[in-house]
């Protein structure tokens, strides 16, 4: 694309907590500039009337016979079995601080 990146590579490196050498900054700056140039090309494409989608192909669930939900426990019976519950929910130990 161009010689001068359109992006402040020092700022991006700081956000990503990366310590880049000058050679890495030059290389990544050029690569990011190429990526931004590609997005500019994509923005130029007329997409009027094109429905947004999550996949390139239509995705449907395939259910087998017997994949229907079966009997479930009531919330009251689950909270009675739990060591600790609050407001109809099971209380579990904190695993992330």
C-alpha positions, 0 to 999 in steps of 0.5 A, a space after each residue: 500500500 503506502 510507505 507511511 502507515 495510517 495507524 499509530 503503531 506505538 499506540 497500538 503496541 502500547 494498548 497490546 502491551 507489546 515491546 516492539 523493536 523499530 524493525 518490528 514496528 516498521 514491518 507491523 505498521 506496513 502490514 496493518 496499513 495493508 489491512 486497512 487498505 483492504 477494508 477500504 476496498 471492502 467498503 467500496 463494494 455495494 451491498 444494498 439488498 444483501 442480507 447479513 449472515 454469520 456463515 457463508 453457507 446456510 446453517 441449520 440444526 440437525 436433530 436426531 430422533 430422541 433429541 427432544 428435551 426430557 423431564 427436568 428437575 424443578 428449580 425448587 428441588 435443585 435448590 433443596 439439593 444444593 449446599 447453598 442457594 439464594 433467590 432460586 439460584 444455586 450459589 457456587 464458590 468464586 473461582 476467579 478473583 
